[in-house]
Amino acid sequence: MPRLLRGHLTERFSHAYRQWLTLKDEYANLMERFSKLIVELRCGLSQTSILDRLLSQQAQIILKNNITNLYQNVTELNRKAHLITDLSHESIQYCNVMELKIDNNDNEDTLKRKLMIDENIDRLLCSNDLLNKKNPAQLKKLRHYLIKELENNLKLKLIYADFSDCTYELHDMMLLPSTQNDARKKYSKFRDLSISADNNTSISSLHKTHKHAPLSASKLSMNETINVLLLGETGVGKSTFINGLVNYLTFKTIDKAKSEKPIVAIPTTFTTTTRDNFQEHTVKCGDFTKSANENFQYPGQSTTQRCRSHIYNFHNNDGTKLRIIDTPGFGDTRGLAQDNRHMQRILDYIKKFKYLKAICIFLKPNESKLNTYFRSCLTQLFDAVGPDARQNIVFCYTNARSTFYAPGSTSSLLKQVISSLPVGDIPSKRKNTFCFDNESFLYLAALQNNVPFNDQEKREYEESWSNSVTEANRFIRYIRRKLPAYYIPDESELIRSADIEIVQMIHPMLETMRRLLRKIIRCKMNIVKVSFESDLNDVDSSETKNNHRHPHHRLQSPPPQQIIPIAFFEDYRIANSPSSKMQDDTIDQLTLLCHVSVEFSYFLLHIAHYSQSDPFLTGFIRMINEENIICENRNRNYANLQLVEGLKTLANNYKQRIETTKSSPKQNILPIISQWIKYMHDYPLISEYTIDNIRV
């Protein structure tokens, strides 16, 4: 949900989060009381009247009301989050007018002054939740109108002003024009759209006067810089693309570019051979005294050593800038460790920015295979910024003249890789695919170095320039018009989101671990009719059902980390038996859950700063106490005693591994935790157990 809210309504989300924490504590306390009471009832130590009194207490009514309130708050937030996301996809920015101090003391003049604080804002749609609910068709109509206006004029800035939380009484949806345009003339064109029920209702019907100082423009206006991230293999041509792009956007014709000195954003050097006599020429362009970020000495290593931003000012009057983020390439000859270091630097660098407009993946056409690190690069990227960033992916092919400006065979390889990613569908269509041939820029650079070309070569490069200019303009139009800004989640939001999801899985994980341990003990004893008591319902039928549905409870994908074996389980393995395979699988499942419990606990206690004691250790102690009560008061058989000892051993093993993890603190743990959360949500034993685990 924080990603859908895109940085808005943080106070309301924090309030809902605090409500959830309070309910979680109340629920945990209630469940603990019920667990103890049920055990006592089974052992004959308590009367059912105690349970009746507990269920009828006023506290239960209060708890139910609190749950209802939280559900309503989350539902409203979820609805608003999807509205904000939908608006963003339509290039309409969301603004909560309460942040602008708008209240029932405002009138027409103060309202306009507070809302229209940026002279570049051309359209502003005012509405609230109640009006949207009463007349969704009107909202859709107004939004469609704004989109059409934007298509005709890319300089327009569209804002949705939400009056839902302020005291100002908005009687109807309305559109406000910018003060810089002929407002009255334009307003008359869409006045019928902005008024639904009362034809006399307009902004002039607002009353009362009260002055407030306007807030900064950043509260409402769109950011003036378009952030574009470039990713790709070493040598694919990202830096050359940057040099080419700024020239394509600056010079309309190649003759204009030749008559002036080409723009060189990044110093470059290359070798070219003339066709007539095959003479080699070394070409250099740019200021190499300022090229510390570029490494030209070691072929195979990434030329770009660290991330760097290049700012380009569009030649228009709205002050819009293009920030191109150049990055080190993957597939470095120094190996996987160097690729991982480069990727971590990239992820750290983009955290400096509030949002990205596009994530450009650079490829070469007609490749026979993609770099082995390509999939890992995308996986780490989505783990860091969230899966919704897939809608901002753009594919750029370099050196495309040889394939007649088409992706060639690389397209099918690309689709295989992106379809295997767990984030969902990544668009790969004509609209977000661009084919460039930056040899025309290299041609310009070579001319500056007095390299001779014959007439045929000149014609080919001029044609290449024309195609690249057309594609560059299509590239910029697509990013500006079709892609919403993707707001990079703040790390604190990601930690808080992971905290919530982990806490939801603690109880299912612990109970599944107890069930698996019971199954391991029973299989080792090889006693079919053993009397096996538990404070929980008999799980035989459910286990049979689950085993039939998921014979080994395994996922097709491997776990995110290597799992360390637990020596205690070796005594329970069975050799030369039809049951040995099932027993080994069950032990592997329990070993995995033990490993994940340590990972989650370390994250909760030392990264998310969980306010309570270790929840997993508390859970182990609870289960041990429950099994002890059963042994002492009802059934002290061998199987139950083994279960108690097994749980104690698991608890001790857990404590030892926690101490080991604490002694060697892990850096940048959030990405691996995100992978584990995704893995456990898909893990059959947990996904079947978890109740109400729907995520928004």
N, C-alpha and C positions, 0 to 999 in steps of 0.2 A: 504493500500500500504506500509506503513512503516514496517509492519510485514513481507510482502513478500520480501522487500529489505534487511531485516535481518541486519540492521545496516550499509549498504553500501550506497554510493551515497547520503549522507545526505545533502551535499551542493546543489546538483541539486534539491533534493526534497524541500529544504528550499526556493530555488529560485522560484520554481513553486508555493509554498505556498504563497510567497510574491506577485507573479503575481496574484494569485487568490484573495488575500485580496484587492489589488488595483482595480481589475475588480469588485469586490463585491461593493466597495464604489462607483465606477463610475455608476454601474447599479442601485444602490439604489437612487443615486441622479437623474439619468435619469427617473426612475419610479416615483419619487416624482414630477418631473416637468410634466411628462405626466399625472399623476393623477389629479393634479391641473388644467392642461389645459383641460382635458376631462370634468371635472366638470364645468369649465367656458364655454366650448362650449355648453354643455347641457343646461346651464342656459342663453345662449345667450350673454355672456359677452365677448367672444373672437371670432375671425374670423378663418375659417379653414386655411387661408393662413399662420397663425402663426404656425400651426401644420406642414404644408408643409415645412416651413423654418427650423423648428426644425429637421425634418426628413432628410433634405438635408445638414445639417451642416457637416463640415469636422470632427467634433468630433465623429460623428456616424461612419464614415469610420475608424477612428483610433480605436474606441472601437471594431469594427468588426475584425480589424487586430489583436488587442491584444487578442481577444477571440480565433482566429485561432492559434496564437502562443502558447497560453496556452494549447489548445487542442493537438497540436503537441507534446509539451513537456511532457504532462501527458501521452499521448499515448506511447511515447518512454520509459518513466519511467515505465509504466505498463508492456510493453513488456520485459524490462530488469529485472523487479521485478520477473516476472514469470520464466525467464531464471535462475535467481539466486536461486529461490525456487526449480526448477527442478534439478539443479545441486546439491543442498544440499541434495535432496532426493536420489541422486545417490552417496552420500558421496564425492562429488567434491566441494572443497571450491572455492569461487569466490574471485578474487583479481583484483582491478582496478590499472593497472600498473602506472597510472599517480601519484598515491600516493607514488610510489617508485622513482619518479623523472626521469623516463625514457623519453627521447626525441629523436629528430632526430640527436643528436650529439653522440648517443651511437653506438657501434659496437658489434661484437660477444662477445668479452671478457667482456665488461662492462655490456652487457645485461645478460649474464649468472651470473655474480657476483651479480647483483641486484636481479635477480629472484630466484636464487638458494642460498638463504641465510640460509637455514636450511638443514643440511646434511641428514635429514630423508626424504626429499622430493624426491620421486622417479619418478613421472610423472607430467609434466606440459604442458597443452594444451594452445597454444597461438592462439588467434583469435581476431576478432572485429565484430561489427555489420554488416558492409558491406560484409565481407567475409561470415558471417553466412547467410545473405540474398541471396547472389549469389549462395551458395552451401550448402543448409541445409542438403543434404544427406551426404556430407563429414563430417559435424559436428556430425551428428548422428552416423556415422561410427566410428569416433574417440572416442566419448564418450562411445560407446558400447565396443570398444577395451579396454579402461581404466577400465571399470567395470569388464570385464573378467580378466584383470590383477589383480585387487583387490581381486577377488574371489580366485585366486590362491595364493595370498600373502597378508595377512591381515595387514602387516606392511607398505604397500605402503601408501603414502600420495598423494592425487590427487588435483591438483590446476588448475583452469581455469583462465588464465591471459588475461584480457580484455584490448585490445589496442585501444578501440574506442575513448577515450577522449584525448589521448596523440598525440604528433606531430610525433612520430616515425612511419614510413611508413612500415606496415607489408604487404608483397606481397601475402602471402598465410598462411593458417593454418599450424601449425607445432607442433610436440611433442618434448619436451626436456627431456632427461633422467637425473637422478641424477649424480652428480660428484662422489658419493661414489661407484657407480656400474661400471661395465665394459660398459661404455657409448657407445663406438663405436660398440661393439658387439650387444648390445640390440637395438641401434638405427637402425642398418641395418635390424632388423626384422620388424620394423614398418615404415621404411622410405617411402615405397610405400603408406602407409596410410596417411602420413602427407603431401604429395605433390600431388596436384591434376592436375594442368594444365602443369606446366613446370617441367620436370624431373630434371633439373639442379638447380632448386630453392631450397635452403636450408639456414640454418642460416649462412653459410659461405659467402653468397652473400651480407651480410650486411656490411656497410662500415662506415668509420669515427671513430675516437677515441676521447673519452672525459671521464674523470674520475669523479665519484661522490662517496661520502662515502655511503656505504650500510646502509639501515635502519635496525631497530631492527627486530628480527625474528617474533615478534608478528604480524607484518604487513601481513605476508604471511602464516606462518605455522599454522597447526591445533593445537588447544590447547591440552596439554598433559594429561589433567585430564578429565575423563568421569564422569559427574555429574548425579547421579541417585537419584530421590526423592521417598521416600516410604510413602504411605498413607494407612490408614486402621483403622478399629475399635479397640478399647481398647481390649487387650488380644488376638488379632489375631495372634501374633507371629512375629512382625516386628524385634524386637531386637534379638530374637532367630534366625531368618533368617540371620541377619548380622553375628552373631557368627558362624552359620553353614556355610555360604557362604565362609568366609575367610579360613575356614578349608578345605572345599571341593576344593578350588582353590590351596591351599598350599600342601595338602597331597594327593597323587594319590590313596593310599589305606588306609583302616581303620587301618591296622596293623602298617603302618608308623605313623599314627596319635596317636595310642596307645603307640608306643615306645617313642614318644616325648610328651612334654606337650602341650595340645591343646591351640590354640590361643583364647583368650577371649577378644574381643573388648569391650563388654559391660558386666559389672558384672551382674550375674544372680543368683537367688535362686528359688528352686522349691522342691516339695515333690514327691517322687516316692515310689511305693509299690512293693516289690518282690512277684513273683507269688507263690513261694513255701510255704511261711508262712504268707503272707500278712503283713509283717512288713513294717512300714513306715520309710523312711529315708529322712531327710532334706539335700538337696544338695546345696552347695554354691561354686561358682567359680568366679574368678576375684578379682580385688583389690577393696574392698568395701570402702576403705578410700578415693577413688577418684570417688565415685558413687553419688555425690550430685545431679546429673541430674536424678537419678532413685529413684522412690518412691515405696518401697516394703511393706509399713505399712498399706495401705488402699486398700483392695480388691475392685475392681469395678472402681477405679480411674486409669487413665492412668499411667502406670509405668514410662514411659518417660515423663518428665515434660516440657522440652523445646527442640527445634530443636538442633541437634548436628551432625556434619560431622565426618565420619570415613574414613580415607584414607588408601587404600590398594595398595601396589606396585606390579604390575604384574611381574612375574619372566621372563622377556624378556629383550632385549637390547635396546628397543626404548624409555624407560623412561616413558611409559604410566602408569597413576595412575587411580584408581577407587575411586571416592568420593561417599560414600553412605550417604544420608541425612536421618537420623532417625528423626521421628516426633512424637509428642503426638497423642494418638489415640482418635477418636471420639466415642461417646456413653458413655461418662464419667458419673458416677453416680451422679455427682454434677449438672447435668442438661444441658439444651440447652445453657445457658449463658456461661458455661465453655467451651462447644464445640466451640462456636463462638470465645471465647478468644484464644483457641488453634489454630483455623483456621487462625485468624488474625496474630498470631505469625508465623505460617508457611508461609503465604504470604509475611510478612515482611522479613523473613529470606531468602527466595529464591531470593529476589530482589538483594541480595549481589552478585549473580552469573550472569555471562553474558549469560549463556545458560544452558539448561538441555538436557541430552541425552535420558533420559527415565523417565516417571512418572509411578511408579509401584503401582497399586491398590491391596491391600492384602485382601483376602477373605478366608472364610472357606468353604469347600465343603459340599454339602447336607444340606444347611440351609433351614429352612421353610419360613423365611422372612429376608429381609435385614434391617439393622439399618435405622431408619427413617431419620437420619441425613446424610446418604450416598449421597442422591441426592443433598442436600444443599451443601455438601462438594465439589462435582464436579462442581456445578453451580458457587460457589464462586471462585473456581480455574480457570475456563475458563474466568470468568469475569475479573480476575486479569492478566492472562497471554495471553489471546486471544484464540479464538476457534480453531486455527490451531494446537494448542498443542495436540489435540485429536489424531493426527497421531503418537504421541510419547507415547501413553498410553500402558502400559503392565499390564496384569492381572496375579497375583501370588496367588496360592492356597496353604495354609499350612495344615499340618496334613492330607495329601492326601493319606496316606497308606491305610486308612480305605475304600477309594473309588477306590482302585487300580489305584491311581495316575491319577484321572479324576476329573473334577469340580463337578460332581454329579448334584443334583437338583438346586444348586446355579446358574448354567449357565443360565437357563431360567429366573430366577428372575433378574439376571444382565442385560440381553438383554432388559427386560421390562423397567428398569430404564434408561439405556443409550439411548434407542430409544425415550424416552420422553424428553430428554434434547434438548434445542434449538440450540445447536452448530453444529448440523449435524451428519453425520454417524461416530460413534466411532468403529473402527475395533475390533471385538471380535472373533478371529479365532485361530486355532491351533498354528500358527506361533508366535502370541504374547500372548499366554497363557502358563503358566508354573506351574507345580504341584510339590511341595516339601513335604518332610517329614523330619522335623528337629529333630525328636526323636533320630536320630543317633548321633547328637551333644550332646543331653542331656545324651545319653548313655556314651559318652566319659567323660562328666563332672561327671557322677555318678561313673565311674570307678576311677577317680581321688580322689573321696571321699570314696573309698573302699566299694562301694555297690556291693553285690554279684549278679551274673546273672547265670542262668543255660545255658546249651548248646543250647537249642532251641531259647532262647532269644538272645543269641549272634549271631546265624545264621540270625535271623530276622533283627537285627540291622545292621549286615554286608550287607544284601541285601538292606536295606533302605539306607545305606551309598552309595552303588554302584549306585542306582537309582538317589539319590540326586546329586552325582558328575556328572553324565551324564546330568541331567537337568540343573545344575549350568553352565556347559560348554556351553550348548545350549543357555542358558539365556545370557551369556556374548557374545557369537558369534552374537546373534541376535542384541543386543544393539550396538555392535561395527560395524557390517557390514551392517545392514539393516536400522538402524534409523539415520536420519540426526540430527545434533545438532539443537535444537529448541532455537532460541535466544529470551530471555525474553525481551519484549518491555520496553524501558526506560519509566519512568512515564511521562516525558515531551512529548514523542511521543504520548502516549495515550491521554494526555490532549489536545495536538494539534489536534489529529484526532477527538476527541469528539467535540472540538471547531468548526471544519469545518462542522461536521454533524449537530450540533445544529443550526448554522447560516443558513444552507440550509432549516431548518424546520420552522424558525421564521415566515416568511410571510404566508406559508400555515396554520400554527396554528392560527395566528391572524385572517385571513380571514374566517377560519372555525368557529372560536369563534363568529365572527360577524354574520355569516350565521345561526348558531345555536340559537343565541339570537333572531334574527329576527323570526325564526321559533317558538320559545317559546312564543314570544309576539303575533304572529298571531294566534297560537293555543288557547291562553288564550282569545283573543278577539272573537274567534269563528265566524269570518266573512270571508266567502268564497271569496267574490268579492271585498275585500278591495283593494283600490288603493295604492299600496306600491311601492314607488319610491326608486331607489338606483343609486349610481354612477356606480355600476357594472352592468353586464348583468343580466337580470331576471333569477333567479335561480329555478323557479318553476319546469321547465322540468327536470333540473339536479337533483333536490331533489327527484322528483318522481322516476326518474331512479335509483338513489342511494338507495332510500327506498325500491324499488322493489328488488334490488340486495342484499342489506344488511338491512333487516327490522329494526334491532336495532343497527346496527353498533357496535356490540360487538365482543370481542375476547373470545375464549374459556378459555384462561389463565387469572388469576386475575392480576391486576396491581401490580408492585413491592412494592408499599407502600399503606398504608391505606389513603383514600382520605377524607379530612376534608370537611364537607358540607358548603355551603355558604348560610347564612340566607336570603339574598336578593331573592333567587330563591323560597323560600317557598311560597311567595305570588302568584307565577305563577303555582303552582301545582293545578291539577283539580281533584275533587272527583266525584265519581258516574257518570262517563262519558266514552263512548267508546274510547275517545281520551286520557284518563288519563294515560294508560300504555305507549303510545308513548311519551306523554309529560314528564313523569318521566324519560324515557330513554334519551330523549334529554337533560334534565336538568343534568342528571348524566354525559353525555358526556361532556357538557360544564364545569361542576365542575371539571372533570378530567383534561381537557385542562388548566383550570386556575391553578390547582395545579402544573402541569408539567411546565407551563410557569415560575412559581416562582423558581422551582428547577433548570431549565435551566439558568435562569437569574442569580441566585446566583453563579452558577458554572462559567458562562462566566465572570462575573465581579470580583469575588473574588478568583477564582482558576486559570482560564485561563488568567486573567488580560486583558480582552477585551479592546481594545484601544479606543473605542467610548463610547458614553453614553448608558444608559440602552436601548437595542434594543426593548424589549417588551413594555416598557413604551412609548417610541417614537412611536411605532406602534399604541398603544391605542390612543394617542393624534392625530395621523394622521387620524384614522378612525372617531374620534369624530369631527374633523374639516371638514372632507368630508361630514358627515351626517348633520352638521350644515349648510353648504353651500347649500345643497339640500333643507333643511327646509326653509332657509331664502329667497332663490331665485326662488323656483319652487313649492314645495308641502309641506305645513305645516300641514299635517294631524296628527291625534292622534298617529297612528302607528309609523310614523317617529320620532315624538317627544319622544315616549317611547323608541325607539331604541337609541336615543342620550342619554337619561337619564340612560338607561341600560348600555351603554358603559362607561359612567362616573362612575357609581357604580362599574363596573368591574375594572376600572383603580384604583379607591380608594381602593378597596379590595386588589388588587394586591400590591399597595404601602404599605399597612398595613402588609401584609404577608411577604413582602421583609424585612421590618424593624424588624419584629419578628424573621425572620430567621437570620438576621445579629446580633441580640442581643444574639443568642444562636448558635454560630458557630458549624458547623458539622465537625466531624473528618472522614477522609477516605471516602470522598464523591464520588470519582471516580467510584467505583464498582456500586453504585446505579444509577449514571448517565448513565453508560454503559447499565444497564438494562432498564432504561427509553428510551434511544435512540433506542434500539432494539424493545421495546414495541411500540413506536410511529411509527417506520418504518413499523410495521405490522398492525398498527391501520387503519382500512379501510378508514375513513374520511381523514386522512393525506396521506396515501399511494396513494390514488386516486388523491389527489390534487397536490402532489409534482411532479415537472417536472424535468427530468434529474437527478434522484436521484440514479443512478447506482453507486455502491461502488466497489472498487477494493482492 
